[in-house]
Amino acid sequence: MNEIEISDQGARQAMRADQAARGVRAAGAPPSITAPANCIRPYRHGVDSLYLSFPGGIDPALALCLQECKLKAQSSNEHVISAAGICIGDHRFVTLPRGRGRFAFVLEDNWFSIQLSNASAGLLPLAVVQIRSEYLTAVGPEEAVEVITKLVAGMGEVSGPPKISRIDLYADFGTDHDLASFPGRNWVKRSKKRSIHEEADEVTGISFGGGNEVSARLYDKTREILKSRKDYIKPLWSLEGWEEGDQVWRMEFQIRREGLPEAMLGPADEALGLSGSLWRYLCTEWLRLAVPSDSDETRSRWPTHPLWDDLSRLWDIEPEAPPLTRVAKSRPPTDDYLFRAGIAGLTSFMAREGIADIGEGLGEFLQALEAYYDNPARDFPERLQDYALRKTKLKARRYNLRIPGHDRS
């Protein structure tokens, strides 16, 4: 692996020392954690989010088609809105009613969020693409970059390889240390910004350098998943010894293009190979958990906490867990959402009618539903079947799905 060139002299020295240490291990010494036992229990690490920029210009015919889709998405007619999608390759994208920033078009599904410039964009890139976290977790960043590169190639004239606009690196781990209890002075950091996040009087995370070209977050990932419901990572943690109920902390660095080292400013497929070196630099030079010394006021000379030593070496020591098998391109709601939310009206109806049997309740509910919508005395513009089809098509667009026989995109 080539050395990442950092302008700061100390950073270059740290990375050279790191490479030398890895060279010794490669010669035959197995990697090992020398810190005290139970200091850290690694579960997974990798790229959590990746943004790519593609130079070039959009296909004029595609630009016209996307403009038509965007106008449909802006309509007040739900029949028209439901047709505001587009198929590119084997993806069914939702076309958003508005652009984003200087980009005219935004396409989304469960794998990618793609911002496209129009034909008169001038110096703007053809596309800026966010590769979503679940897909990255499933296939890894290298395959994800390969797939999106082929997809964008069909959207216009691409004049060069994609480059990283932003990359988020993370490590998930367990520990017996109370990370929330370390005083602020224990954190030796490049950025002056530090924010504490609390919920119900408990510290749930710490942010460093928010809004800067490099920023970081240390937070309780298990608590965050309770809100986001993105628990696809749990089976991968389990492969590494995690059990339900165990707390998992996530250390995450967000690096925008301006904060990337020079060696990572080239083609994305080459830059990704340097992610491990970037992680070690960030954990040694940009942010460090230190053990304060009463005899030395120079914080940069304070020894690194053993936990942080383990964390900084994670990308070398602990291999990544096996990937997920498949991630759908569509974004349908979960059974949990559908059947928890959907049963509310039914049970309310059963309570009102004094019905205890679910089979009887379903039958009576459907009859009452049809009678309500199809009653000619009521001022409804549609019968129940027409109303349900309109809403179904609208939601199928939102979920990147198709209704057989009603596909107009």
RACORSUL-V11310 format. One record per residue. N is the residue number from 1. RES is the residue in one small letter. PHI is phi in whole degrees, -180 to 180 (999 if undefined). Layout:
N/RES/PHI + N/RES/PHI
This chain:
1/m/999 + 2/n/-72 + 3/e/-73 + 4/i/-77 + 5/e/-86 + 6/i/-110 + 7/s/-63 + 8/d/-71 + 9/q/-60 + 10/g/-61 + 11/a/-66 + 12/r/-62 + 13/q/-64 + 14/a/-62 + 15/m/-73 + 16/r/-66 + 17/a/-63 + 18/d/-64 + 19/q/-65 + 20/a/-64 + 21/a/-63 + 22/r/-69 + 23/g/-66 + 24/v/-64 + 25/r/-64 + 26/a/-64 + 27/a/-73 + 28/g/146 + 29/a/-77 + 30/p/-68 + 31/p/-65 + 32/s/-153 + 33/i/-95 + 34/t/-96 + 35/a/-71 + 36/p/-55 + 37/a/-60 + 38/n/66 + 39/c/-68 + 40/i/-153 + 41/r/-120 + 42/p/-69 + 43/y/-113 + 44/r/-170 + 45/h/-147 + 46/g/163 + 47/v/-100 + 48/d/-88 + 49/s/-149 + 50/l/-140 + 51/y/-114 + 52/l/-121 + 53/s/-114 + 54/f/-112 + 55/p/-75 + 56/g/139 + 57/g/-135 + 58/i/-76 + 59/d/-65 + 60/p/-55 + 61/a/-66 + 62/l/-67 + 63/a/-61 + 64/l/-65 + 65/c/-65 + 66/l/-69 + 67/q/-64 + 68/e/-64 + 69/c/-63 + 70/k/-66 + 71/l/-66 + 72/k/-62 + 73/a/-66 + 74/q/-88 + 75/s/-68 + 76/s/-92 + 77/n/-94 + 78/e/-67 + 79/h/-62 + 80/v/-70 + 81/i/-60 + 82/s/-63 + 83/a/-94 + 84/a/-88 + 85/g/-139 + 86/i/-148 + 87/c/-99 + 88/i/-129 + 89/g/62 + 90/d/-104 + 91/h/-112 + 92/r/-107 + 93/f/-97 + 94/v/-79 + 95/t/-98 + 96/l/-76 + 97/p/-71 + 98/r/-132 + 99/g/-76 + 100/r/-137 + 101/g/64 + 102/r/-89 + 103/f/-94 + 104/a/-76 + 105/f/-128 + 106/v/-131 + 107/l/-116 + 108/e/-141 + 109/d/-146 + 110/n/-79 + 111/w/-99 + 112/f/-137 + 113/s/-120 + 114/i/-116 + 115/q/-104 + 116/l/-118 + 117/s/-85 + 118/n/-87 + 119/a/-65 + 120/s/-107 + 121/a/-75 + 122/g/72 + 123/l/-85 + 124/l/-66 + 125/p/-68 + 126/l/-60 + 127/a/-151 + 128/v/-121 + 129/v/-122 + 130/q/-98 + 131/i/-90 + 132/r/-74 + 133/s/-61 + 134/e/-63 + 135/y/-68 + 136/l/-60 + 137/t/-64 + 138/a/-74 + 139/v/-115 + 140/g/88 + 141/p/-66 + 142/e/-64 + 143/e/-67 + 144/a/-61 + 145/v/-64 + 146/e/-62 + 147/v/-66 + 148/i/-70 + 149/t/-63 + 150/k/-67 + 151/l/-67 + 152/v/-66 + 153/a/-60 + 154/g/-87 + 155/m/-103 + 156/g/166 + 157/e/-97 + 158/v/-91 + 159/s/-99 + 160/g/179 + 161/p/-70 + 162/p/-68 + 163/k/-126 + 164/i/-76 + 165/s/-95 + 166/r/-162 + 167/i/-139 + 168/d/-113 + 169/l/-103 + 170/y/-143 + 171/a/-142 + 172/d/-104 + 173/f/-157 + 174/g/-111 + 175/t/-158 + 176/d/-87 + 177/h/-78 + 178/d/-88 + 179/l/-63 + 180/a/-72 + 181/s/-91 + 182/f/-69 + 183/p/-64 + 184/g/-59 + 185/r/-68 + 186/n/-74 + 187/w/-93 + 188/v/-96 + 189/k/-142 + 190/r/-77 + 191/s/-88 + 192/k/-82 + 193/k/-80 + 194/r/-148 + 195/s/-127 + 196/i/-103 + 197/h/-112 + 198/e/-129 + 199/e/-147 + 200/a/53 + 201/d/66 + 202/e/-114 + 203/v/-75 + 204/t/-107 + 205/g/-179 + 206/i/-134 + 207/s/-111 + 208/f/-129 + 209/g/68 + 210/g/-56 + 211/g/87 + 212/n/-88 + 213/e/-67 + 214/v/-127 + 215/s/-143 + 216/a/-146 + 217/r/-139 + 218/l/-119 + 219/y/-151 + 220/d/-77 + 221/k/-70 + 222/t/-64 + 223/r/-70 + 224/e/-63 + 225/i/-66 + 226/l/-60 + 227/k/-91 + 228/s/-77 + 229/r/63 + 230/k/-89 + 231/d/-96 + 232/y/-64 + 233/i/-79 + 234/k/-60 + 235/p/-59 + 236/l/-73 + 237/w/-62 + 238/s/-60 + 239/l/-62 + 240/e/-103 + 241/g/103 + 242/w/-72 + 243/e/-123 + 244/e/-54 + 245/g/103 + 246/d/-73 + 247/q/-78 + 248/v/-121 + 249/w/-97 + 250/r/-118 + 251/m/-102 + 252/e/-134 + 253/f/-113 + 254/q/-111 + 255/i/-123 + 256/r/-80 + 257/r/-57 + 258/e/-65 + 259/g/-96 + 260/l/-76 + 261/p/-67 + 262/e/-57 + 263/a/-67 + 264/m/-104 + 265/l/-90 + 266/g/-87 + 267/p/-55 + 268/a/-61 + 269/d/-65 + 270/e/-80 + 271/a/-64 + 272/l/-62 + 273/g/-66 + 274/l/-102 + 275/s/-60 + 276/g/-64 + 277/s/-65 + 278/l/-64 + 279/w/-59 + 280/r/-64 + 281/y/-64 + 282/l/-64 + 283/c/-84 + 284/t/-116 + 285/e/-110 + 286/w/-93 + 287/l/-147 + 288/r/-149 + 289/l/-90 + 290/a/-111 + 291/v/-103 + 292/p/-59 + 293/s/-118 + 294/d/-72 + 295/s/-97 + 296/d/-139 + 297/e/-84 + 298/t/-82 + 299/r/-64 + 300/s/-65 + 301/r/-96 + 302/w/-64 + 303/p/-66 + 304/t/-78 + 305/h/-62 + 306/p/-54 + 307/l/-59 + 308/w/-71 + 309/d/-59 + 310/d/-60 + 311/l/-63 + 312/s/-67 + 313/r/-100 + 314/l/-60 + 315/w/-67 + 316/d/-91 + 317/i/-84 + 318/e/-108 + 319/p/-68 + 320/e/-71 + 321/a/-70 + 322/p/-57 + 323/p/-75 + 324/l/-68 + 325/t/-86 + 326/r/-159 + 327/v/-126 + 328/a/-68 + 329/k/-76 + 330/s/-82 + 331/r/-129 + 332/p/-74 + 333/p/-70 + 334/t/-79 + 335/d/-58 + 336/d/-58 + 337/y/-68 + 338/l/-62 + 339/f/-88 + 340/r/-77 + 341/a/-77 + 342/g/-72 + 343/i/-83 + 344/a/-61 + 345/g/-65 + 346/l/-64 + 347/t/-66 + 348/s/-65 + 349/f/-63 + 350/m/-63 + 351/a/-65 + 352/r/-63 + 353/e/-91 + 354/g/71 + 355/i/-104 + 356/a/-105 + 357/d/-86 + 358/i/-66 + 359/g/-64 + 360/e/-63 + 361/g/-63 + 362/l/-63 + 363/g/-64 + 364/e/-66 + 365/f/-65 + 366/l/-65 + 367/q/-63 + 368/a/-66 + 369/l/-64 + 370/e/-63 + 371/a/-64 + 372/y/-66 + 373/y/-81 + 374/d/-96 + 375/n/-69 + 376/p/-63 + 377/a/-76 + 378/r/-90 + 379/d/-91 + 380/f/-109 + 381/p/-74 + 382/e/-133 + 383/r/-78 + 384/l/-58 + 385/q/-61 + 386/d/-68 + 387/y/-63 + 388/a/-64 + 389/l/-65 + 390/r/-61 + 391/k/-68 + 392/t/-65 + 393/k/-65 + 394/l/-65 + 395/k/-76 + 396/a/-60 + 397/r/-62 + 398/r/-62 + 399/y/-93 + 400/n/61 + 401/l/-122 + 402/r/-125 + 403/i/-105 + 404/p/-51 + 405/g/87 + 406/h/-132 + 407/d/-94 + 408/r/-109 + 409/s/-96
